[in-house]
Amino acid sequence: MAWTMSIWPANKSGPPRLVTNLDVLKGIDDGFAWTLSPHGGCVKLVLRAMNQRLRLGPLDIVQLTINGTPWYYGTVPEPSHIEQPDVEEQVILGGREILKRALMDGKVYRNAGVYAIVRDILGRLCPPGVTYSAALIGDGTGTDTGPTLATFYSPTATLLDTLTGLAKSAGCIWDVDVLGRVFFRPANAAPLTVPYAGQRWQRLRVQGADACTQAVLRIASAPSLPGDGQLSPGYLPRTVTTTATHADHTLYGASQAVEPPEGVSVVRSQSLPPTVYTQLVGGTPPPVQTPENVSDGNPDSYAVVPIGYGWAVLLEQFAGRCVGFRMTYEVPQYNAASAWDLAVLVRRGSNIDAQVNLSTTNGRTTITAIVPPDASMDGATWPTTVGLETSVYANPPTPTISMWIYELTLLVVDDDAAQRVAESYLQPPYYQPTEVELRGLVPPRPQLTVTGSPDGDVTGETGAWEYQYTLDQYGVTLARLGSDGQDDEARAIRLAIRRGA
């Protein structure tokens, strides 16, 4: 067999420096061992070499090719000293490590598809050490948008953490492949079937310590009020959750409470037709003008609400999971009679859970409030009324002063997004984990069936695929069904792959 190592500097400028099996002074001892994820992402490559000859630099980029086929792509975190004459272990981590050194900017995505978000991020921010292709994001068309997220905003997060969070929100897998390309797609690769035919067969210990057969995703557990916000006495917020349960939960009972990934919102806006209510105080009030503009989706249209006449503009949801509201408004300067001249009240039934008093503004202002229901409220859904009230306790200002409301929407649980995120944490134990040694170098697959084994026909989800290639031209693949092995390092790799996919 012939092998080639292509080596670039960290910014991947210029043509690579090549090291091949034909180089007399290559300095490599005993071949290569590397690990790929079940979906083809690069995890770790290990080799023993004299770096005085190999000359790996810090953060260099390396691609390993065997018999013309690329088998690994990654970056060198800590090479040996460049003048080290002794043979030492050199570790090359997978290409996703390059994305740890690139940061998100402050762009906000609203009501956008996850695939469209990923394409935009990589199209703008992808570092030179990895490659972006629109066709590797989503279903292969390069144009599909994917599941919609109400909001995604993750400034200063690394691209690695950003893609990990977005993958959880969409129920997808992502990584950097052996060509250095970022892929982000549903986990739909075809399974692989191989005959046993006398290969080495090992029964492994069952790994159950990190099992999760029921994931409880915490969505909102505490109120968050802007400015002069007040909670009602005795109010105790309910923890709003979404639960994903595996079919084996009755057997294992392994529950975990989990959080949404950074920057991923599992809450969305819900616009409802407003209701206008009048309580007359001190005469006949002028009418509210164009109240429908508070929920028409046009950021520049507005409702005109006179102050001090007891007007209320209400949004009412009688069945759902409302956890707050967002409001954009403008109030000119005037002499307010009291602090509660203008207030937004959040009611569940007859109970007021929170009140946010509004002050005058210099131009338009947006406020957001998170108000989970009270813990004593029964049911999986709850009625909610969010209403702007102008004071019914004070005389109206003279001359008439009006406020403008550009937007008033409810914030409700995005049940589809929340369910996808919760399901991404499920990991039942595989009761009969095994390892089979396959002859040659076999590309990884997420599911493997071995026919005619000592345990019959065995099918299972795979973990990390390990490869060994020695300089005597011998290559083998170790494929594990249901487990990545017994040692701590292999277990850590398995956890990293699962939690990053």
C-alpha positions as CSV (number, residue, x, y, z in Angstrom):
1,M,0.0,0.0,0.0
2,A,1.0,3.6,-0.6
3,W,0.3,6.4,1.8
4,T,0.7,10.2,1.7
5,M,0.5,12.8,4.5
6,S,-0.3,16.3,3.1
7,I,0.7,19.0,5.6
8,W,-0.4,22.7,5.4
9,P,0.2,25.6,7.8
10,A,-2.7,26.6,10.1
11,N,-4.2,29.1,7.5
12,K,-3.8,26.4,4.8
13,S,-2.0,28.8,2.5
14,G,-0.1,27.5,-0.5
15,P,0.3,23.9,-1.7
16,P,0.8,21.2,1.0
17,R,4.1,19.7,2.0
18,L,4.0,16.0,1.2
19,V,5.4,13.1,3.2
20,T,5.0,9.6,1.6
21,N,5.9,6.0,2.3
22,L,8.7,6.4,-0.3
23,D,10.6,9.0,1.7
24,V,13.6,7.4,3.3
25,L,13.8,10.0,6.0
26,K,10.1,10.3,6.7
27,G,10.7,9.7,10.5
28,I,7.4,7.7,11.0
29,D,7.6,4.5,13.1
30,D,5.1,1.7,13.1
31,G,2.2,3.2,11.0
32,F,-1.0,5.0,11.9
33,A,-4.0,4.5,14.2
34,W,-7.1,6.7,13.8
35,T,-10.7,7.0,14.8
36,L,-13.7,8.1,12.8
37,S,-17.2,8.8,14.0
38,P,-20.0,6.5,12.7
39,H,-21.1,9.3,10.3
40,G,-17.6,9.9,8.8
41,G,-16.3,12.7,11.0
42,C,-12.6,12.7,12.0
43,V,-11.9,12.2,15.8
44,K,-8.2,11.4,16.4
45,L,-5.1,10.2,14.5
46,V,-2.1,8.9,16.4
47,L,1.4,8.1,15.0
48,R,4.9,7.8,16.3
49,A,7.5,9.9,14.6
50,M,10.7,11.9,14.8
51,N,9.5,15.4,14.5
52,Q,13.0,16.6,13.5
53,R,12.2,14.8,10.2
54,L,8.4,15.0,10.0
55,R,8.5,18.7,11.1
56,L,4.9,19.1,12.2
57,G,4.2,22.7,13.4
58,P,1.6,23.9,15.9
59,L,-1.9,23.9,14.5
60,D,-0.7,22.5,11.2
61,I,-3.4,20.8,9.1
62,V,-2.8,17.2,8.0
63,Q,-4.6,14.9,5.6
64,L,-3.8,11.2,5.4
65,T,-4.3,9.4,2.2
66,I,-3.9,5.6,1.7
67,N,-3.9,4.0,-1.8
68,G,-5.3,7.2,-3.2
69,T,-8.3,7.3,-0.7
70,P,-8.5,10.1,1.9
71,W,-8.9,8.6,5.4
72,Y,-8.3,11.4,7.8
73,Y,-8.2,15.2,8.1
74,G,-7.3,17.2,11.2
75,T,-5.1,19.6,13.1
76,V,-2.0,19.3,15.2
77,P,-2.6,20.7,18.7
78,E,0.7,20.0,20.4
79,P,3.5,18.7,18.2
80,S,6.9,17.7,19.5
81,H,9.7,20.2,19.4
82,I,10.8,20.7,15.8
83,E,14.3,19.7,16.7
84,Q,13.3,16.6,18.7
85,P,15.4,13.7,17.3
86,D,13.6,11.0,19.3
87,V,10.5,9.0,18.2
88,E,7.5,10.4,20.1
89,E,3.7,10.1,19.8
90,Q,2.1,12.8,17.6
91,V,-1.6,13.4,18.0
92,I,-3.8,15.0,15.3
93,L,-7.3,15.9,16.3
94,G,-10.2,16.0,13.9
95,G,-11.1,18.9,11.7
96,R,-13.9,20.1,13.9
97,E,-11.2,21.3,16.4
98,I,-10.4,24.1,13.8
99,L,-13.9,25.4,14.4
100,K,-13.0,26.0,18.1
101,R,-10.8,28.9,17.0
102,A,-13.5,30.7,15.0
103,L,-16.2,32.8,16.8
104,M,-19.7,33.8,15.9
105,D,-20.6,37.4,15.3
106,G,-23.6,39.2,16.6
107,K,-26.1,38.4,13.8
108,V,-29.6,37.5,15.0
109,Y,-31.7,35.0,13.1
110,R,-35.5,35.1,13.4
111,N,-37.9,32.6,12.1
112,A,-35.2,31.0,9.9
113,G,-34.6,27.4,8.9
114,V,-31.7,25.7,10.6
115,Y,-30.0,24.7,7.3
116,A,-30.3,28.2,6.0
117,I,-28.8,29.5,9.3
118,V,-25.8,27.1,9.0
119,R,-25.2,28.0,5.3
120,D,-25.2,31.7,6.2
121,I,-22.8,31.2,9.1
122,L,-20.4,29.1,7.2
123,G,-20.6,31.2,4.1
124,R,-19.6,34.2,6.1
125,L,-17.4,32.8,8.9
126,C,-15.9,29.5,7.9
127,P,-12.2,29.5,8.7
128,P,-9.7,28.6,5.9
129,G,-8.7,25.3,7.6
130,V,-12.0,23.7,6.6
131,T,-14.2,23.8,3.6
132,Y,-17.8,24.9,3.2
133,S,-20.1,23.5,0.6
134,A,-23.8,24.4,0.5
135,A,-24.7,20.9,-0.8
136,L,-23.3,19.3,2.3
137,I,-25.8,21.1,4.5
138,G,-29.3,19.5,4.6
139,D,-30.7,17.2,2.0
140,G,-28.0,17.8,-0.7
141,T,-29.9,20.3,-2.8
142,G,-28.1,23.3,-1.2
143,T,-31.4,25.2,-1.0
144,D,-33.5,23.4,1.6
145,T,-34.1,25.5,4.7
146,G,-34.7,22.8,7.4
147,P,-36.7,23.0,10.6
148,T,-37.6,26.6,11.6
149,L,-36.2,28.2,14.7
150,A,-38.0,31.2,16.2
151,T,-34.7,32.8,17.3
152,F,-31.0,32.0,17.1
153,Y,-28.5,34.3,18.6
154,S,-25.1,33.2,20.0
155,P,-22.6,36.0,19.9
156,T,-19.0,35.1,20.8
157,A,-19.7,31.4,20.9
158,T,-17.3,29.2,18.9
159,L,-18.4,27.8,15.6
160,L,-18.0,24.3,17.1
161,D,-20.5,25.1,19.9
162,T,-22.8,26.9,17.5
163,L,-23.0,24.0,15.0
164,T,-23.4,21.6,17.9
165,G,-26.4,23.5,19.3
166,L,-28.0,23.9,15.9
167,A,-27.6,20.2,15.2
168,K,-29.5,19.4,18.4
169,S,-32.3,21.8,17.5
170,A,-32.7,20.1,14.1
171,G,-32.1,16.5,15.2
172,C,-29.1,16.3,12.8
173,I,-25.5,15.2,12.8
174,W,-22.5,17.3,11.9
175,D,-18.8,17.0,11.7
176,V,-15.8,17.6,9.4
177,D,-15.1,14.7,7.0
178,V,-11.9,13.2,5.7
179,L,-11.7,15.9,2.9
180,G,-11.9,18.7,5.5
181,R,-15.5,19.6,4.5
182,V,-18.2,20.5,7.1
183,F,-21.3,18.4,6.8
184,F,-24.6,19.0,8.6
185,R,-27.5,16.7,7.7
186,P,-30.1,14.3,9.0
187,A,-28.7,11.0,10.3
188,N,-30.0,8.8,7.4
189,A,-26.9,6.9,6.2
190,A,-27.6,3.4,4.9
191,P,-26.6,0.5,7.2
192,L,-23.7,-1.9,6.4
193,T,-24.0,-5.7,6.4
194,V,-20.9,-7.8,6.5
195,P,-20.4,-11.6,6.9
196,Y,-18.5,-12.8,10.0
197,A,-16.3,-15.2,8.1
198,G,-14.0,-15.9,11.1
199,Q,-12.9,-12.4,12.1
200,R,-11.9,-11.7,15.6
201,W,-15.1,-11.4,17.8
202,Q,-15.1,-9.8,21.3
203,R,-18.0,-9.4,23.7
204,L,-17.7,-6.0,25.5
205,R,-18.8,-4.7,28.8
206,V,-22.2,-2.9,28.7
207,Q,-21.8,0.9,29.2
208,G,-24.8,2.1,31.1
209,A,-23.4,4.9,33.3
210,D,-24.3,7.6,30.8
211,A,-27.7,6.1,29.7
212,C,-30.6,8.4,29.2
213,T,-34.0,7.0,28.4
214,Q,-36.0,10.1,29.4
215,A,-34.8,13.6,28.8
216,V,-36.6,16.5,30.5
217,L,-35.8,19.7,28.7
218,R,-36.1,22.8,30.9
219,I,-37.6,25.7,28.9
220,A,-38.5,28.3,31.4
221,S,-38.2,28.1,35.2
222,A,-37.8,31.7,36.4
223,P,-39.5,35.0,35.5
224,S,-37.4,37.7,33.8
225,L,-39.0,41.2,33.8
226,P,-37.8,44.4,32.3
227,G,-37.4,47.7,34.1
228,D,-40.1,48.3,36.6
229,G,-41.5,44.8,36.7
230,Q,-43.3,43.4,39.7
231,L,-44.4,39.9,40.5
232,S,-47.6,39.3,42.4
233,P,-47.2,38.3,46.1
234,G,-47.1,34.5,46.5
235,Y,-46.3,33.9,42.8
236,L,-44.2,30.8,42.4
237,P,-43.2,30.1,38.8
238,R,-43.7,26.6,37.3
239,T,-40.8,25.0,35.6
240,V,-42.0,24.6,32.0
241,T,-40.6,21.5,30.4
242,T,-40.7,19.2,27.3
243,T,-40.1,15.5,27.8
244,A,-38.7,12.9,25.3
245,T,-39.1,9.3,26.4
246,H,-37.4,6.2,24.8
247,A,-39.4,3.0,24.4
248,D,-37.0,1.3,26.9
249,H,-37.6,3.8,29.7
250,T,-39.9,1.4,31.6
251,L,-37.0,-1.0,31.7
252,Y,-34.1,1.4,32.6
253,G,-35.7,4.4,34.2
254,A,-32.7,6.6,33.4
255,S,-34.0,10.2,33.5
256,Q,-32.0,13.4,33.0
257,A,-32.9,17.1,33.2
258,V,-31.2,19.0,30.3
259,E,-31.0,22.5,28.9
260,P,-31.4,23.9,25.4
261,P,-28.1,24.5,23.6
262,E,-26.6,28.0,23.8
263,G,-28.3,30.4,21.4
264,V,-31.1,28.1,20.4
265,S,-34.6,29.4,21.3
266,V,-37.3,26.9,22.0
267,V,-39.8,29.8,22.4
268,R,-41.5,31.5,19.5
269,S,-43.7,34.5,19.0
270,Q,-47.4,34.0,18.5
271,S,-49.4,36.9,17.1
272,L,-53.1,37.0,17.9
273,P,-55.9,39.5,16.9
274,P,-56.2,42.0,19.8
275,T,-59.3,42.8,21.7
276,V,-60.0,46.4,22.8
277,Y,-61.7,46.9,26.1
278,T,-62.9,50.3,27.5
279,Q,-63.6,51.4,31.0
280,L,-64.8,55.0,30.9
281,V,-63.1,57.5,33.3
282,G,-63.8,61.2,33.2
283,G,-65.7,61.3,30.0
284,T,-65.9,59.6,26.6
285,P,-62.4,58.5,25.5
286,P,-61.2,58.9,21.9
287,P,-61.0,55.5,20.1
288,V,-58.0,53.3,19.8
289,Q,-56.9,53.6,16.2
290,T,-55.9,50.5,14.1
291,P,-55.5,48.1,17.0
292,E,-54.9,45.3,14.5
293,N,-51.5,46.8,13.8
294,V,-50.0,45.4,17.1
295,S,-50.0,41.9,15.5
296,D,-49.8,42.4,11.7
297,G,-46.1,41.6,11.4
298,N,-45.3,45.0,10.0
299,P,-42.5,46.5,12.2
300,D,-43.5,50.1,11.1
301,S,-47.2,50.0,11.6
302,Y,-48.7,50.8,15.0
303,A,-51.9,51.1,17.0
304,V,-52.6,54.6,18.6
305,V,-53.8,54.2,22.2
306,P,-54.9,57.3,24.2
307,I,-53.5,57.5,27.7
308,G,-55.5,57.8,30.8
309,Y,-59.0,56.7,29.7
310,G,-59.0,53.1,30.9
311,W,-58.3,51.6,27.6
312,A,-57.0,48.0,27.5
313,V,-55.5,46.2,24.5
314,L,-55.6,42.5,25.2
315,L,-54.1,39.3,23.7
316,E,-55.8,36.2,25.0
317,Q,-54.8,32.6,24.6
318,F,-57.2,30.1,26.1
319,A,-55.2,26.9,25.4
320,G,-51.4,26.8,24.9
321,R,-48.1,27.2,26.6
322,C,-47.5,31.0,26.9
323,V,-44.4,31.9,28.9
324,G,-44.2,35.7,28.3
325,F,-44.6,38.5,25.9
326,R,-42.7,41.0,23.7
327,M,-43.8,44.6,23.1
328,T,-42.4,47.4,21.0
329,Y,-43.9,50.8,21.8
330,E,-43.3,54.5,22.0
331,V,-44.5,57.0,24.6
332,P,-43.9,60.8,24.4
333,Q,-42.8,62.8,27.5
334,Y,-45.8,63.9,29.7
335,N,-46.6,64.5,33.3
336,A,-47.7,61.1,34.5
337,A,-50.1,61.0,37.4
338,S,-48.7,57.8,38.8
339,A,-46.2,55.0,38.2
340,W,-48.9,52.8,36.9
341,D,-50.3,55.1,34.3
342,L,-49.2,52.6,31.7
343,A,-48.7,48.9,32.5
344,V,-48.7,45.5,30.9
345,L,-50.4,42.8,33.0
346,V,-50.0,39.1,32.6
347,R,-53.0,37.2,33.9
348,R,-53.8,33.5,34.2
349,G,-57.5,33.3,34.7
350,S,-58.3,35.9,37.4
351,N,-54.8,35.9,38.9
352,I,-52.3,38.6,37.9
353,D,-48.8,36.9,37.8
354,A,-46.8,40.0,36.8
355,Q,-47.1,43.7,36.1
356,V,-44.6,45.8,34.0
357,N,-45.0,49.6,34.3
358,L,-44.1,51.5,31.2
359,S,-42.2,54.8,31.1
360,T,-41.8,57.4,28.5
361,T,-39.3,56.7,25.7
362,N,-36.9,58.4,23.4
363,G,-38.1,56.7,20.2
364,R,-39.4,53.2,20.0
365,T,-38.4,50.6,22.7
366,T,-38.8,46.9,22.8
367,I,-39.3,45.0,26.0
368,T,-39.4,41.2,26.6
369,A,-40.8,39.5,29.7
370,I,-40.7,35.8,30.6
371,V,-43.5,34.9,33.0
372,P,-44.1,31.1,33.4
373,P,-47.4,30.2,34.9
374,D,-47.8,29.8,38.7
375,A,-46.7,26.3,40.0
376,S,-50.2,25.8,41.4
377,M,-51.9,26.0,38.0
378,D,-53.1,22.6,36.8
379,G,-52.9,21.2,33.3
380,A,-50.5,20.8,30.5
381,T,-51.7,24.1,29.0
382,W,-53.0,27.3,30.6
383,P,-55.1,30.3,29.7
384,T,-53.1,33.5,29.4
385,T,-54.1,37.1,29.0
386,V,-51.5,39.8,28.2
387,G,-52.9,43.3,28.3
388,L,-51.7,46.9,28.0
389,E,-53.8,49.0,30.4
390,T,-53.7,52.8,30.6
391,S,-54.4,54.0,34.1
392,V,-58.0,53.8,35.3
393,Y,-57.0,55.5,38.5
394,A,-55.9,58.9,37.2
395,N,-57.4,61.7,35.2
396,P,-56.2,61.7,31.5
397,P,-53.5,64.2,30.6
398,T,-54.5,67.4,28.8
399,P,-54.1,67.8,25.9
400,T,-54.6,64.1,25.0
401,I,-51.4,62.1,24.9
402,S,-51.3,58.8,22.9
403,M,-48.8,55.9,22.9
404,W,-47.9,53.9,19.8
405,I,-47.7,50.2,19.9
406,Y,-45.8,48.6,17.0
407,E,-45.9,45.0,18.3
408,L,-47.5,43.1,21.1
409,T,-47.1,39.3,20.8
410,L,-47.2,36.3,23.1
411,L,-44.1,34.2,23.6
412,V,-45.1,30.5,23.5
413,V,-43.2,27.2,23.7
414,D,-42.0,26.0,20.3
415,D,-43.1,22.4,20.9
416,D,-41.5,21.0,17.7
417,A,-38.1,22.5,18.3
418,A,-38.3,21.6,22.0
419,Q,-39.1,18.0,21.2
420,R,-36.2,17.7,18.7
421,V,-33.8,19.1,21.3
422,A,-35.0,16.8,24.1
423,E,-34.8,13.7,21.8
424,S,-31.2,14.5,20.9
425,Y,-30.2,13.7,24.5
426,L,-31.7,10.1,24.6
427,Q,-29.1,7.4,24.8
428,P,-30.3,3.9,25.9
429,P,-27.7,1.3,26.7
430,Y,-27.1,-1.5,24.2
431,Y,-27.4,-4.7,26.1
432,Q,-25.0,-6.9,24.0
433,P,-22.1,-4.7,22.9
434,T,-19.6,-6.5,20.7
435,E,-16.5,-5.7,18.6
436,V,-15.7,-7.3,15.3
437,E,-12.4,-6.9,13.4
438,L,-12.9,-6.3,9.7
439,R,-10.2,-7.0,7.1
440,G,-8.9,-3.9,5.3
441,L,-10.1,-0.4,5.8
442,V,-13.9,-0.2,5.8
443,P,-15.7,3.2,5.7
444,P,-17.8,3.8,8.8
445,R,-21.6,3.5,9.0
446,P,-23.9,4.4,11.9
447,Q,-25.5,0.9,11.8
448,L,-23.8,-2.5,11.2
449,T,-25.2,-6.0,10.8
450,V,-22.8,-8.9,11.2
451,T,-24.2,-12.2,9.8
452,G,-23.1,-15.6,11.0
453,S,-21.2,-14.4,14.1
454,P,-20.7,-16.6,17.2
455,D,-23.9,-14.9,18.5
456,G,-25.8,-15.3,15.3
457,D,-26.9,-12.3,13.1
458,V,-26.2,-9.2,15.2
459,T,-27.4,-5.7,14.4
460,G,-26.5,-2.5,16.3
461,E,-25.8,1.2,16.3
462,T,-22.1,1.7,16.0
463,G,-19.8,4.1,18.0
464,A,-16.3,5.2,17.0
465,W,-14.7,3.2,14.3
466,E,-11.0,2.5,14.9
467,Y,-8.4,1.9,12.2
468,Q,-4.9,0.5,12.3
469,Y,-2.5,0.7,9.4
470,T,1.1,-0.6,9.8
471,L,4.1,0.0,7.6
472,D,4.1,-3.7,6.6
473,Q,1.1,-2.8,4.4
474,Y,-1.6,-4.2,6.7
475,G,-4.9,-2.4,7.4
476,V,-7.7,-3.5,9.8
477,T,-10.9,-1.9,11.0
478,L,-12.4,-2.4,14.5
479,A,-16.1,-1.8,14.5
480,R,-18.1,-1.8,17.7
481,L,-21.8,-2.4,17.9
482,G,-23.5,-0.7,20.8
483,S,-20.2,0.4,22.6
484,D,-17.0,2.2,21.9
485,G,-14.9,0.0,24.2
486,Q,-14.0,-0.2,27.8
487,D,-11.2,2.2,28.4
488,D,-11.7,5.8,29.6
489,E,-10.3,7.3,26.4
490,A,-12.6,5.4,24.1
491,R,-15.6,6.2,26.4
492,A,-14.7,9.9,26.3
493,I,-14.5,9.8,22.5
494,R,-17.9,8.2,22.4
495,L,-19.5,10.8,24.7
496,A,-17.9,13.6,22.7
497,I,-19.3,12.3,19.4
498,R,-22.8,11.7,20.9
499,R,-23.0,15.1,22.6
500,G,-21.7,16.9,19.6
501,A,-24.0,15.3,17.0
